[in-house]
Amino acid sequence: MSVSKKTERKGYWLFKQEKVKKDLETDKRIHFIVQGENEERFVIFDKKKKDFSCDCEYFSLHQKPCSHIIASEFYMEDETKNK
């Protein structure tokens, strides 16, 4: 799914500012906490569906990746590279 450059930049910034923390990983899901501008957001990656969801308003309204999801994707990529 396409993401705007603005959303991608914001997600990258959140990742680079170390605003993403892996909270919990199970066989089925990975839970992230992303510190947004005003509050924490909770992102879940479903391993089976290979799909993200977020509790922010943007994701709820548009069903498109938000900056919190993008930041979590960067985190996962970085974690894979550093293994």
C-alpha positions as a Markdown table, in Angstrom:
| # | Residue | x | y | z |
|---|---|---|---|---|
| 1 | Met | 0.0 | 0.0 | 0.0 |
| 2 | Ser | 1.3 | 3.4 | -0.9 |
| 3 | Val | 2.4 | 5.8 | 1.8 |
| 4 | Ser | 2.9 | 9.6 | 1.5 |
| 5 | Lys | 6.4 | 11.0 | 1.7 |
| 6 | Lys | 5.4 | 13.0 | 4.7 |
| 7 | Thr | 4.2 | 9.9 | 6.6 |
| 8 | Glu | 7.3 | 8.0 | 5.6 |
| 9 | Arg | 9.6 | 10.8 | 6.8 |
| 10 | Lys | 7.7 | 11.1 | 10.1 |
| 11 | Gly | 8.0 | 7.3 | 10.6 |
| 12 | Tyr | 11.7 | 7.4 | 9.8 |
| 13 | Trp | 12.2 | 10.3 | 12.3 |
| 14 | Leu | 10.3 | 8.4 | 15.0 |
| 15 | Phe | 12.6 | 5.4 | 14.4 |
| 16 | Lys | 15.8 | 7.4 | 14.3 |
| 17 | Gln | 14.8 | 9.3 | 17.5 |
| 18 | Glu | 14.5 | 5.8 | 19.2 |
| 19 | Lys | 10.8 | 6.3 | 19.8 |
| 20 | Val | 10.0 | 2.7 | 19.0 |
| 21 | Lys | 10.2 | -0.1 | 21.6 |
| 22 | Lys | 9.3 | -3.7 | 21.2 |
| 23 | Asp | 7.0 | -4.5 | 24.0 |
| 24 | Leu | 6.1 | -8.2 | 23.5 |
| 25 | Glu | 6.7 | -10.9 | 21.0 |
| 26 | Thr | 4.7 | -14.1 | 20.8 |
| 27 | Asp | 4.4 | -16.9 | 18.2 |
| 28 | Lys | 1.6 | -14.9 | 16.5 |
| 29 | Arg | 2.3 | -11.2 | 17.0 |
| 30 | Ile | 4.9 | -8.5 | 17.8 |
| 31 | His | 3.7 | -5.6 | 20.0 |
| 32 | Phe | 5.4 | -2.2 | 19.7 |
| 33 | Ile | 5.0 | 1.0 | 21.7 |
| 34 | Val | 5.7 | 4.1 | 19.7 |
| 35 | Gln | 6.1 | 7.4 | 21.5 |
| 36 | Gly | 4.2 | 9.9 | 19.3 |
| 37 | Glu | 4.2 | 13.6 | 19.5 |
| 38 | Asn | 1.6 | 13.7 | 22.3 |
| 39 | Glu | 1.0 | 10.2 | 23.5 |
| 40 | Glu | 2.0 | 6.5 | 23.1 |
| 41 | Arg | 0.6 | 4.5 | 20.3 |
| 42 | Phe | 0.4 | 0.8 | 20.2 |
| 43 | Val | 1.3 | -1.1 | 17.0 |
| 44 | Ile | 0.7 | -4.8 | 16.4 |
| 45 | Phe | 2.4 | -6.9 | 13.7 |
| 46 | Asp | 0.4 | -10.1 | 12.9 |
| 47 | Lys | 3.1 | -12.6 | 11.8 |
| 48 | Lys | 0.6 | -14.9 | 10.1 |
| 49 | Lys | -1.1 | -12.2 | 8.1 |
| 50 | Lys | 2.1 | -10.2 | 7.7 |
| 51 | Asp | 0.0 | -7.1 | 8.5 |
| 52 | Phe | 0.2 | -4.2 | 10.9 |
| 53 | Ser | -2.4 | -2.3 | 12.9 |
| 54 | Cys | -2.2 | 0.8 | 15.0 |
| 55 | Asp | -4.5 | 2.3 | 17.6 |
| 56 | Cys | -4.1 | 5.9 | 16.2 |
| 57 | Glu | -6.9 | 7.9 | 14.7 |
| 58 | Tyr | -5.2 | 8.1 | 11.2 |
| 59 | Phe | -5.0 | 4.3 | 10.9 |
| 60 | Ser | -8.6 | 3.9 | 12.2 |
| 61 | Leu | -10.0 | 6.4 | 9.7 |
| 62 | His | -8.0 | 5.6 | 6.6 |
| 63 | Gln | -6.9 | 2.0 | 7.1 |
| 64 | Lys | -3.5 | 3.0 | 5.6 |
| 65 | Pro | -0.1 | 2.7 | 7.2 |
| 66 | Cys | 0.6 | 5.6 | 9.6 |
| 67 | Ser | 3.9 | 7.0 | 10.8 |
| 68 | His | 3.8 | 4.7 | 13.9 |
| 69 | Ile | 3.5 | 1.6 | 11.6 |
| 70 | Ile | 6.3 | 2.9 | 9.4 |
| 71 | Ala | 8.5 | 3.5 | 12.4 |
| 72 | Ser | 7.8 | -0.1 | 13.6 |
| 73 | Glu | 8.7 | -1.4 | 10.1 |
| 74 | Phe | 12.1 | 0.4 | 10.2 |
| 75 | Tyr | 12.6 | -1.0 | 13.7 |
| 76 | Met | 12.0 | -4.6 | 12.4 |
| 77 | Glu | 14.3 | -4.1 | 9.4 |
| 78 | Asp | 17.0 | -2.7 | 11.6 |
| 79 | Glu | 16.7 | -5.6 | 14.1 |
| 80 | Thr | 16.9 | -8.1 | 11.2 |
| 81 | Lys | 20.0 | -6.5 | 9.9 |
| 82 | Asn | 21.7 | -6.5 | 13.3 |
| 83 | Lys | 21.2 | -10.2 | 14.0 |
